[in-house]
Amino acid sequence: MRKAFLALLLAASVTPAFAQDKSFELKLSHWVPASHPLQKALEDWGSAVEKESGGTVKYKVYPAQQLGKAFDHYDMARDGIADVTYINPGYQPGRFPIIGAGELPFLMSDAKGGSMALDAWYRKYAEKEMKDVKFCLGFIHSPSSFHSRTKKIVVPDDVKGMKIRPAHATMANYVTSLGGTNVQSSAPEVRDIIERGVADAVTFPWGSVVLFGIDKVTKYHIDAPLYVTTFAFVMNKDKYNQMSATQKKAIDNNCNTEAAGRVGEPWGKFEDTGIEKIKGMSDHEVYKLTPEQTALWKKASEPLIKTWAENVKKAGGDPDAAMTELRAALTKYNALAQ
């Protein structure tokens, strides 16, 4: 009996801390279809947290705007409508000026390295710029381009007079500066607005053009890495603060630069496959730019850097230091565009 009692005491003494932890089921919300690679990225993220928390932090993924509109996902995390959300900071112009550096044209060359660089660079800025939530990680998709229904876009002057749905605030400024008109919509709405003639073209990543059915309503595609979009996973602070130290560690172990690379890489590969798919479609024209044409696009994008810097200054930041740091991070992770 004494041996049995001692064995029980010993077992109790080595029981993992999470055995006493309160259980949680996190609501993970995003706004793209469940067939998008982001669905698996969030499932993998949730599974890793569940495993590291000893099963005390479970999860459920809510795709396709089930819990709220794409534009609302930051506030949904802040307000606890969802516990972890996927956000596009550029959907809300002026609200997150510093992370907007990642949206500048001809800056990033690679989804995995770019994601890790963005995340490593932005962490200290997120503490102020996204202070309403717990910043988990930042990432990008592969460099992307213009896709048009009505005509070939070859040089910046071709945008004049066109109605274009931009990927984010920076591309919206680009379109306006080139004489185009912006049409705002979330990604799931793009096919419809082009089909109805509300927009003539879109800036979009390649694989998603096929996934969202935009290949059915476009014909002309620039094969050039013009821009990327910045994204983030953010978490409700109250939910995080309710957790034990062990559970918080499980979250933190999956909210870091390495995790950003794990999210960015497979999505990047998915988008890259879209180029060949569209090239194989007989009624589509995919074309490269000459060095002279590329130089025109780069020249036309220079005012965007100035605008970004002014917005950062208004928010109390130092744009020169921030850009120097971002370029250093991109160099470190081999993702600085040449």
Helices and strands as residue ranges (DSSP letters): H 2-13, G 17-20, E 24-29, H 37-52, E 57-62, G 70-72, H 73-79, E 84-87, G 89-91, G 99-103, H 111-129, E 134-140, E 145-148, G 156-159, E 163-165, H 169-177, E 181-182, G 187-189, H 190-195, E 201-204, H 206-211, G 214-216, E 220-222, E 230-235, H 237-241, H 245-252, H 257-279, E 285-287, H 291-314, H 319-332
